Amino acid sequence: MSQWRSGCKTAIARSIDITIRTPFRWWCNWLKRRTTLRELRRLNDAQLKDIGLTAHDVDRFR
């Protein structure tokens, strides 16, 4: 699960303001609980980029 954390840290690092970081942290935690591999594979590259992941990251979760 370290890939999740590094992706979340990248997303959080892009946002310096704490008011932006907190929702990112919530979003990453929610993702870890809710997102299945099948759902991740349905996302397009732009959506994956928004959450700090790439298609390569998704492949590594298999």
N, C-alpha and C positions, 0 to 999 in steps of 0.2 A: 504493500500500500504506500510505499515511499514516493511512488510516482505521483500519487494524488497530492501529497503534501508539497512536493516541489512545484507542481503546477499551481497550487493555491498560493504558495509563497510568491511565485512570479506575478500572479494577478494582484496580490496585495502590494507587492513592491512597486508596481506601477502607480499606485494610489497613495500619495503621501498623507493626505488628510485622514484623520482617524474616523471621521464620519463616513468616509468612503470605504475604509478598511473593514469596519465592522460588518456591513452587509456582505462584503466579499467573503469574510470568514464564515458568516452564516450560510452563504450560498455554497461554499466548499463543503461545509459539514453536512448540509442537506444533500448535496450531490453524493457524498460518500455513502449516506444511508439509503438513498432512493434510486440512484441510477444503476440500471443493469447494463451489462455489456451490450445486449441487443439494442437498447435505447441509445447508448453511446455511438454504436456503429451507424445508426440512422441519422445522426447529426452530420451536417455538411462541414467543410473545412472552416468556414467563417464562424459558425457556431462553436466549434471546438476551440478556435483561436480566442473567442470571447471568454472562455473559461480556463484559458491557459494550457490547453492540451493540443496535440497534433494527432493526425491519423496514425502516426508511428507509435505514439503513446498508447492509443487504443489497441493496436496490434500486440503490444507487450503485455496487455492484461489477459490475453487468452490463456 
